[in-house]
């Protein structure tokens, strides 16, 4: 007489729950990656212990190759006044945040400040330039 067991062991593996888990992880990482907004232009910002925060109206980048970027669009130095003026149009007191690489010579920063001051003189506004730094 042969003894048979009623509970047979199933040797097949169901991957349905595994694919659900992978799908949920994919959604989680996609959502969290869009919440983090890194700088699109790689810069080594200078360090500072100051913690002053301001409302950012327009962001200007100067990379290590001394190229100007306004909101991630490359701009020649000759067109800074026109491009920044168009970006700040309609605002009387705006902040231009400057994110310059720590290797950028001071003359490039002064060129940007002069462009904002020229816009202030032309439009009778009070825009200011704020230098972005990384915390110590």
Phi and psi in degrees as a GROMACS rama.xvg file:
@    title "Ramachandran Plot"
@    xaxis  label "Phi"
@    yaxis  label "Psi"
@TYPE xy
-88.4522  135.524  UNK-2
-95.181  124.815  UNK-3
-113.616  140.677  UNK-4
-89.737  146.941  UNK-5
-80.0988  -33.0843  UNK-6
-93.941  110.719  UNK-7
-93.6182  142.893  UNK-8
-83.5201  125.841  UNK-9
-90.3585  121.18  UNK-10
-93.1765  4.93781  UNK-11
-88.2552  147.217  UNK-12
-111.017  126.337  UNK-13
-91.3514  124.521  UNK-14
-99.8847  10.0338  UNK-15
-64.6781  -45.0667  UNK-16
-70.333  -31.412  UNK-17
-67.2139  -40.614  UNK-18
-68.5111  -33.9141  UNK-19
-63.0832  -41.8358  UNK-20
-65.3062  -43.6551  UNK-21
-63.5275  -40.5819  UNK-22
-63.4224  -43.5576  UNK-23
-65.1212  -39.1088  UNK-24
-64.9454  -39.2888  UNK-25
-61.4317  -45.0965  UNK-26
-62.952  -43.0041  UNK-27
-59.3904  -47.8461  UNK-28
-70.2425  -31.815  UNK-29
-67.0217  -41.4186  UNK-30
-68.2262  -43.0725  UNK-31
-71.8045  -28.5952  UNK-32
-73.0054  -27.6507  UNK-33
-79.7026  -20.6054  UNK-34
-75.2138  -29.2007  UNK-35
-84.4048  124.328  UNK-36
-114.699  85.3937  UNK-37
-73.5157  162.141  UNK-38
-65.8037  133.332  UNK-39
-72.8198  -22.2784  UNK-40
-110.311  125.276  UNK-41
-71.9309  120.219  UNK-42
-136.307  150.132  UNK-43
-103.934  98.2755  UNK-44
-73.8178  149.727  UNK-45
-67.6375  155.658  UNK-46
-90.7179  150.29  UNK-47
-156.016  150.391  UNK-48
-95.1146  -3.19649  UNK-49
-71.9479  142.88  UNK-50
-121.546  34.2546  UNK-51
-74.3919  129.564  UNK-52
-114.733  144.425  UNK-53
-141.037  159.397  UNK-54
-70.5185  126.805  UNK-55
-93.5345  118.616  UNK-56
-96.1471  -39.225  UNK-57
-148.41  139.753  UNK-58
-115.562  130.713  UNK-59
-118.915  131.466  UNK-60
-111.106  143.251  UNK-61
-127.106  115.291  UNK-62
-87.6811  -177.355  UNK-63
-67.3013  -18.1652  UNK-64
-93.9361  11.1239  UNK-65
64.3092  35.0783  UNK-66
-96.7402  138.718  UNK-67
-91.9154  136.568  UNK-68
-129.843  129.998  UNK-69
-112.097  113.357  UNK-70
50.0294  47.6218  UNK-71
71.7219  11.7587  UNK-72
-110.054  125.318  UNK-73
-69.6478  136.456  UNK-74
-134.297  138.84  UNK-75
-73.6325  152.446  UNK-76
-62.5979  -27.3246  UNK-77
-69.3789  -24.4537  UNK-78
-105.509  17.1517  UNK-79
-62.7855  -44.0158  UNK-80
-62.5738  -45.7318  UNK-81
-67.2368  -43.357  UNK-82
-71.4208  -44.0889  UNK-83
-67.2858  -39.4345  UNK-84
-60.6228  -38.5029  UNK-85
-69.1899  -35.2082  UNK-86
-72.4042  -27.4631  UNK-87
-101.499  7.98225  UNK-88
-61.8638  132.404  UNK-89
92.1558  -3.87342  UNK-90
-111.743  136.034  UNK-91
-90.7957  -35.9207  UNK-92
-133.556  93.2477  UNK-93
-115.915  161.256  UNK-94
-112.264  126.972  UNK-95
-99.5091  113.98  UNK-96
-89.5367  122.7  UNK-97
-101.2  120.128  UNK-98
-112.337  96.2997  UNK-99
-110.309  141.039  UNK-100
-63.0289  148.767  UNK-101
-68.3985  -13.3927  UNK-102
-92.227  -0.465646  UNK-103
-74.0173  129.261  UNK-104
-63.5493  154.614  UNK-105
-62.0613  -27.5253  UNK-106
-61.4676  -34.7894  UNK-107
-69.6107  -34.0475  UNK-108
-70.3083  -41.5434  UNK-109
-65.0752  -34.5096  UNK-110
-61.1191  -41.717  UNK-111
-67.0213  -43.1928  UNK-112
-62.7424  -39.6353  UNK-113
-63.5652  -38.0492  UNK-114
-64.7914  -42.7399  UNK-115
-66.7617  -39.9644  UNK-116
-64.8233  -35.1606  UNK-117
-66.6504  -38.5869  UNK-118
-63.7577  -41.541  UNK-119
-60.4934  -41.5568  UNK-120
-68.187  -38.8913  UNK-121
-72.5354  -38.0393  UNK-122
-106.605  1.33306  UNK-123
55.6156  51.666  UNK-124
-119.181  177.682  UNK-125
-127.667  58.022  UNK-126
-76.8504  150.758  UNK-127
-133.693  158.879  UNK-128
-108.569  130.467  UNK-129
-118.819  130.263  UNK-130
-88.866  120.817  UNK-131
-81.4568  137.355  UNK-132
-131.751  166.833  UNK-133
-99.6901  147.848  UNK-134
-69.434  152.286  UNK-135
